[in-house]
Amino acid sequence: MRTGPGQRSGTVARLLRLGRLQLASWRPSWSWLAGVVRSFVTSFLALAASLWLLPGEQVRSGAESVALLVVLVLVLGALLRPLLTRLTVLTGTVGLLLAGVLAQSVVLGVALALVPSVEPFSLGEVVVASWAAAVVAAFVNWLFDTSSDDAFLGQLLGQAVRRTRAAGAVGPGLLVVQLDGVSLPVLRQAITAGSMPTVSRWVRSGSHELRGWHTGIPATTPAGQAALLHGDVTAVPGFRWFDKERGRLLVMSRPADAALVEEEMSGGRGLLADGGASVSNLFSGDAPVRLLTLSDGRLPGADRGAASYAISRFGLLRSVVLFVGQMLTELHQGRRQRIRGVVPRVRRGGAFVVLRGLTTVVLRDLNVAVVAEQLTRGTPVVFVDFVDYDEVAHHAGPTRPESLRTLENLDRVLGFLDQLTREVGRRYEIALVSDHGQAQGSTFRQLTGRSLDDVVQDLARQQVHAEVHPDERWLPANLLLAGAQGSSRAVTRAARSVAGGGRQAESAPVPQGPGLLVAASGSLAHVYRTDLPGRLSRERVDELHPGLVRGLAEHPHVGLVMTRRADGAVVVDGGCGWRVLGTTEGAGDDPAVVYGADAVTDLLQLSGRQHVGDLVLLGAYDRALGEVVAFEELVGSHGGLGGWQTEAMLVHPRDWSVPAGALDGPAVHDALVGRLAGLGLRAGS
């Protein structure tokens, strides 16, 4: 279709008006001048180094040609990136990936073609030069700043300020930031040590209040987010469990499994139901906008924030460079633990080296870019999960230096978000929350030389079905890779197909004939007789496997075994005694006492959840050291009781209406929903 003169003149008028708005919002300042000089120097050094690395003589006029090239790259980048961003949004996930790899090459290639004193480059040389320049730029920015994060965050802030006027959103808003796995004691330690100055300023100034909340069992991300986002405390008994009705193992690092659980527990009125955005979560909270959300199963290819991150000079290319740096750091820190003989520790090689770089750089930066776009756009409520600390603490230990260092980086992100909320149209309030804590300890295999599966097999004297399946460590990776499984509809269809007896594409194989399955979640383990329906009574377990419960209870690295009698009473067995929970019936020592005053209530609540195992095991707890035995190969674990696993935290504005007593997941959910209602952001309020 041809464009008429009237349409062309209207387009020109809109472009002129946009230009006037951008000029009107621009103010010269010393910080602006410093930013210009910094960009020039960084780009000059980066391009000079990359051109020097290429074979042959590429530049005839030396520094003058490089300086001219730098100016053209900066100008062309400013002109072309908005166009590249729009193309990336239109082309979706494929465009997002291509833009991340080639956007800088496009800008550099156009600039090279306009400088006559630079010899022609091949396509491959342009790509190599752009990536080499990104490496040098990341290093130079590290020299300029305490961290190269400052350049990335500064660019995001500038973009947000320029686009806020066009968004036009006003009124109140709420940003909820989840710091995955950060317990209340660890947060207090980071504040008092000066590692989190932003959070310290909030708490010490009186603008925010620091609280704790009790997670109960299971102390896992699926259970925590089910409570925080959906107000549910029954659907999730662990990180993995066996669904006897469907005959399959559910693991919450699988998109289809997460979609299935959310579909069953959601009533459509989750925390984010009224125009909210879910970013990098396991469940969506019924948000209309779902970005990097596992239960949705899509990459954010059509999101402007993700597209801007992919094509930015300080975006994906910089993250890839720092990603490699994090992997090298992990190898060094793991070696240092071995040389020093640090105990307890686990092997820190293999996949974790990649996962650490993925979570602490790529996923974090992408989250920040996506959240910044949502705040700029004026989304009324945003909930985002940062998994940096949790991922590192699993393998290094909850209070080890490298784990606490991640909190410094996260505090820098919080400082950026705090500044951003003062620049955008909505008046956002910021709340921090965690989903659980962590406890340190040696693993069951390290202490015994055998897995829990092996021990159960010997005690039951029959074949045990030992699953090989993805674990929690792959949750961050699956957040990024879930897009390969297609849209959320495809994921939901797959889940429904399994529910209806269809092809179990992602389900674990079920053992043929009689068999026991052990499903571990940190220091918590469910044991199922997979071929028998329903939850077996204690009497039935003893009939089928005489000596199994007693043998596990007497094991030195198992803290207690929970079963349910035929009369409904919940029994816990330990090495020196047993009790019926909630009564005085029993003999010997009460095995639950060592786990604290809330242990009985927590165990009874766990027993009332869906899909609980025929047997439930807790790892042994060393009260003197605060360490628990983990049934997975993780030095920092969570799921059961003992240590700081169940001590989550909440940092909220002081004027919120939050109960003064002890808090649990539903209470925090109600407080968040109540605040949305008070701000007029909850339908029907």
WOVENQUI-V477723 format. One record per residue. N is the residue number from 1. SS is DSSP state (a for helix, b for strand, c for the rest). PHI is phi in whole degrees, -180 to 180 (none if undefined). Layout:
BEGIN
n & ss & phi
N & SS & PHI
N & SS & PHI
END
This chain:
BEGIN
n & ss & phi
1 & c & none
2 & c & -81
3 & c & -96
4 & c & -79
5 & a & -60
6 & a & -64
7 & a & -67
8 & a & -64
9 & a & -66
10 & a & -65
11 & a & -64
12 & a & -61
13 & a & -63
14 & a & -66
15 & a & -65
16 & a & -64
17 & a & -65
18 & a & -62
19 & a & -62
20 & a & -65
21 & a & -63
22 & a & -67
23 & a & -66
24 & a & -66
25 & a & -83
26 & c & -88
27 & c & -133
28 & c & -66
29 & c & -157
30 & a & -65
31 & a & -65
32 & a & -65
33 & a & -63
34 & a & -63
35 & a & -65
36 & a & -64
37 & a & -62
38 & a & -61
39 & a & -61
40 & a & -65
41 & a & -64
42 & a & -60
43 & a & -66
44 & a & -62
45 & a & -64
46 & a & -66
47 & a & -71
48 & a & -61
49 & a & -67
50 & a & -68
51 & a & -68
52 & a & -67
53 & a & -73
54 & c & -74
55 & c & -69
56 & c & 85
57 & c & -97
58 & c & -89
59 & b & -120
60 & c & -90
61 & c & -110
62 & c & 64
63 & a & -61
64 & a & -63
65 & a & -67
66 & a & -65
67 & a & -63
68 & a & -64
69 & a & -63
70 & a & -62
71 & a & -60
72 & a & -65
73 & a & -62
74 & a & -66
75 & a & -69
76 & a & -65
77 & a & -62
78 & a & -64
79 & a & -82
80 & a & -87
81 & a & -63
82 & a & -59
83 & a & -67
84 & a & -64
85 & a & -62
86 & a & -65
87 & a & -64
88 & a & -65
89 & a & -62
90 & a & -69
91 & a & -91
92 & a & 71
93 & a & -61
94 & a & -61
95 & a & -63
96 & a & -61
97 & a & -68
98 & a & -65
99 & a & -63
100 & a & -62
101 & a & -87
102 & a & -115
103 & a & -59
104 & a & -65
105 & a & -67
106 & a & -63
107 & a & -61
108 & a & -66
109 & a & -63
110 & a & -65
111 & a & -64
112 & a & -63
113 & a & -67
114 & a & -95
115 & c & -105
116 & c & -68
117 & c & -85
118 & b & -110
119 & c & -63
120 & c & -60
121 & c & -107
122 & c & -79
123 & a & -60
124 & a & -63
125 & a & -67
126 & a & -64
127 & a & -63
128 & a & -62
129 & a & -64
130 & a & -66
131 & a & -72
132 & a & -62
133 & a & -64
134 & a & -64
135 & a & -62
136 & a & -65
137 & a & -63
138 & a & -62
139 & a & -68
140 & a & -64
141 & a & -63
142 & a & -64
143 & a & -69
144 & a & -68
145 & c & -113
146 & c & -65
147 & c & -156
148 & c & -70
149 & a & -60
150 & a & -61
151 & a & -66
152 & a & -64
153 & a & -67
154 & a & -63
155 & a & -67
156 & a & -62
157 & a & -64
158 & a & -61
159 & a & -63
160 & a & -65
161 & a & -62
162 & a & -69
163 & a & -98
164 & a & -62
165 & a & -59
166 & a & -71
167 & a & -66
168 & c & 73
169 & c & -80
170 & c & -135
171 & c & 99
172 & b & -79
173 & b & -159
174 & b & -137
175 & b & -117
176 & b & -110
177 & b & -110
178 & b & -96
179 & b & -98
180 & c & -60
181 & c & 79
182 & c & -86
183 & c & -79
184 & a & -60
185 & a & -62
186 & a & -67
187 & a & -64
188 & a & -60
189 & a & -61
190 & a & -66
191 & a & -67
192 & a & -70
193 & c & -81
194 & c & 83
195 & c & -82
196 & c & -130
197 & a & -63
198 & a & -66
199 & a & -65
200 & a & -60
201 & a & -64
202 & a & -59
203 & a & -73
204 & a & -71
205 & a & -77
206 & c & 88
207 & c & -73
208 & b & -130
209 & b & -118
210 & b & -97
211 & b & -131
212 & b & -116
213 & b & -141
214 & b & -95
215 & c & -81
216 & c & 71
217 & c & -111
218 & c & -85
219 & c & -89
220 & c & -134
221 & a & -63
222 & a & -58
223 & a & -69
224 & a & -63
225 & a & -75
226 & a & -61
227 & a & -75
228 & a & -69
229 & a & -92
230 & a & -123
231 & c & 71
232 & c & -101
233 & c & -131
234 & c & -126
235 & c & -78
236 & c & -119
237 & c & -96
238 & c & 180
239 & c & -86
240 & b & -142
241 & b & -159
242 & b & -102
243 & b & -96
244 & c & -68
245 & c & -66
246 & c & -93
247 & c & 68
248 & b & -149
249 & b & -86
250 & b & -103
251 & b & -128
252 & c & -83
253 & c & -103
254 & c & -101
255 & a & -56
256 & a & -65
257 & a & -68
258 & a & -63
259 & a & -65
260 & a & -64
261 & a & -65
262 & a & -64
263 & a & -61
264 & a & -76
265 & a & -95
266 & c & -80
267 & c & -103
268 & c & 85
269 & c & -124
270 & c & -66
271 & c & -56
272 & c & -105
273 & c & -64
274 & c & -96
275 & c & 79
276 & c & -85
277 & b & -129
278 & b & -103
279 & b & -124
280 & c & 62
281 & c & -105
282 & c & -82
283 & c & -113
284 & c & -97
285 & c & 63
286 & c & 63
287 & c & -71
288 & c & -65
289 & b & -105
290 & b & -126
291 & b & -123
292 & c & 55
293 & c & -99
294 & c & -61
295 & c & -69
296 & c & -91
297 & c & 74
298 & c & -132
299 & c & -77
300 & c & -82
301 & c & -65
302 & c & -93
303 & c & -91
304 & a & -65
305 & a & -62
306 & a & -66
307 & a & -65
308 & a & -63
309 & a & -63
310 & a & -65
311 & a & -100
312 & c & -70
313 & c & -62
314 & c & -107
315 & c & -99
316 & a & -63
317 & a & -60
318 & a & -63
319 & a & -63
320 & a & -64
321 & a & -63
322 & a & -68
323 & a & -58
324 & a & -64
325 & a & -62
326 & a & -65
327 & a & -64
328 & a & -65
329 & a & -62
330 & a & -63
331 & a & -61
332 & a & -66
333 & a & -68
334 & a & -63
335 & a & -65
336 & a & -63
337 & a & -62
338 & a & -65
339 & a & -65
340 & a & -80
341 & c & 69
342 & c & -65
343 & c & -134
344 & c & -80
345 & c & -152
346 & c & -126
347 & c & -64
348 & c & -117
349 & c & -120
350 & c & 62
351 & a & -65
352 & a & -63
353 & a & -58
354 & a & -71
355 & a & -64
356 & a & -64
357 & a & -63
358 & a & -66
359 & a & -81
360 & a & -86
361 & a & -128
362 & a & -65
363 & a & -65
364 & a & -63
365 & a & -64
366 & a & -64
367 & a & -58
368 & a & -62
369 & a & -64
370 & a & -68
371 & a & -64
372 & a & -59
373 & a & -65
374 & a & -66
375 & a & -68
376 & a & -64
377 & a & -72
378 & c & 93
379 & c & -59
380 & c & -65
381 & b & -142
382 & b & -129
383 & b & -124
384 & b & -130
385 & b & -116
386 & b & -107
387 & c & -102
388 & a & -53
389 & a & -62
390 & a & -59
391 & a & -66
392 & a & -70
393 & a & -64
394 & a & -56
395 & a & -107
396 & a & -100
397 & c & 119
398 & c & -61
399 & c & -115
400 & c & -74
401 & a & -56
402 & a & -68
403 & a & -71
404 & a & -68
405 & a & -64
406 & a & -63
407 & a & -68
408 & a & -62
409 & a & -67
410 & a & -67
411 & a & -65
412 & a & -63
413 & a & -64
414 & a & -63
415 & a & -62
416 & a & -64
417 & a & -64
418 & a & -62
419 & a & -67
420 & a & -65
421 & a & -65
422 & c & -86
423 & c & -105
424 & c & -85
425 & c & -69
426 & c & -76
427 & b & -96
428 & b & -79
429 & b & -96
430 & b & -115
431 & b & -126
432 & b & -108
433 & b & -151
434 & c & -124
435 & c & -100
436 & c & -176
437 & c & -112
438 & c & -141
439 & b & -128
440 & b & -90
441 & c & 167
442 & c & -74
443 & b & -90
444 & a & -58
445 & a & -66
446 & a & -63
447 & a & -79
448 & a & -113
449 & c & 78
450 & c & -139
451 & c & -84
452 & a & -62
453 & a & -56
454 & a & -64
455 & a & -66
456 & a & -62
457 & a & -61
458 & a & -66
459 & a & -70
460 & a & -81
461 & c & 56
462 & c & -157
463 & c & -66
464 & b & -102
465 & b & -85
466 & c & -96
467 & c & -81
468 & c & -113
469 & c & -150
470 & c & -65
471 & c & -119
472 & a & -63
473 & a & -60
474 & a & -91
475 & a & -60
476 & a & -60
477 & a & -64
478 & a & -69
479 & a & -60
480 & a & -84
481 & a & -95
482 & a & -63
483 & a & -61
484 & a & -67
485 & a & -92
486 & c & 94
487 & c & -76
488 & a & -63
489 & a & -65
490 & a & -66
491 & a & -64
492 & a & -65
493 & a & -61
494 & a & -64
495 & a & -64
496 & a & -66
497 & a & -62
498 & a & -66
499 & a & -61
500 & c & -93
501 & c & 91
502 & c & -77
503 & c & -66
504 & c & -92
505 & c & -64
506 & c & -112
507 & c & -84
508 & c & -75
509 & c & -65
510 & c & -95
511 & c & -61
512 & c & -84
513 & c & 80
514 & c & -59
515 & c & -173
516 & b & -111
517 & b & -122
518 & b & -104
519 & b & -116
520 & b & -96
521 & b & -136
522 & c & 67
523 & c & -94
524 & b & -117
525 & b & -141
526 & b & -104
527 & b & -118
528 & b & -120
529 & b & -92
530 & c & -73
531 & c & -94
532 & c & -118
533 & c & -73
534 & c & 69
535 & c & -83
536 & c & -73
537 & c & -76
538 & a & -60
539 & a & -62
540 & a & -69
541 & a & -63
542 & a & -65
543 & a & -69
544 & a & -76
545 & c & -135
546 & c & -58
547 & c & 89
548 & a & -68
549 & a & -63
550 & a & -62
551 & a & -64
552 & a & -69
553 & a & -63
554 & c & -86
555 & c & -68
556 & c & -64
557 & c & -110
558 & b & -109
559 & b & -77
560 & b & -162
561 & b & -124
562 & b & -108
563 & b & -136
564 & b & -124
565 & c & -76
566 & c & -64
567 & c & -84
568 & c & 94
569 & c & -69
570 & b & -98
571 & b & -114
572 & b & -118
573 & b & -114
574 & b & -128
575 & c & -68
576 & c & -123
577 & b & 169
578 & b & -149
579 & b & -147
580 & b & -92
581 & c & -60
582 & c & 84
583 & c & -135
584 & c & -97
585 & c & -67
586 & b & 154
587 & b & -152
588 & b & 70
589 & c & -78
590 & c & -79
591 & c & -69
592 & c & -87
593 & a & -60
594 & a & -63
595 & a & -87
596 & c & 108
597 & c & -67
598 & c & -91
599 & a & -61
600 & a & -62
601 & a & -61
602 & a & -63
603 & a & -67
604 & a & -65
605 & a & -66
606 & a & -62
607 & a & -63
608 & c & -87
609 & c & -79
610 & c & -75
611 & c & 63
612 & c & -70
613 & c & -66
614 & c & -63
615 & b & -125
616 & b & -124
617 & b & -117
618 & b & -116
619 & b & -67
620 & c & -61
621 & b & -120
622 & b & -96
623 & c & -66
624 & c & -65
625 & c & -96
626 & c & 71
627 & b & -110
628 & b & -121
629 & c & -89
630 & b & -98
631 & c & -88
632 & c & -114
633 & c & -85
634 & c & -135
635 & c & -78
636 & b & -112
637 & b & -130
638 & c & -158
639 & c & 143
640 & c & -104
641 & c & -119
642 & c & 111
643 & c & 72
644 & c & -101
645 & c & -57
646 & c & -96
647 & b & -98
648 & b & -81
649 & b & -129
650 & b & -143
651 & b & -120
652 & b & -132
653 & b & -55
654 & c & -64
655 & c & -84
656 & c & -72
657 & c & -94
658 & c & -125
659 & c & -53
660 & c & -78
661 & c & -83
662 & c & -64
663 & c & -111
664 & b & -128
665 & a & -58
666 & a & -59
667 & a & -66
668 & a & -67
669 & a & -58
670 & a & -64
671 & a & -66
672 & a & -67
673 & a & -63
674 & a & -62
675 & a & -68
676 & a & -60
677 & a & -63
678 & a & -64
679 & c & -85
680 & c & 78
681 & c & -107
682 & c & -117
683 & c & -61
684 & c & 85
685 & c & -81
END
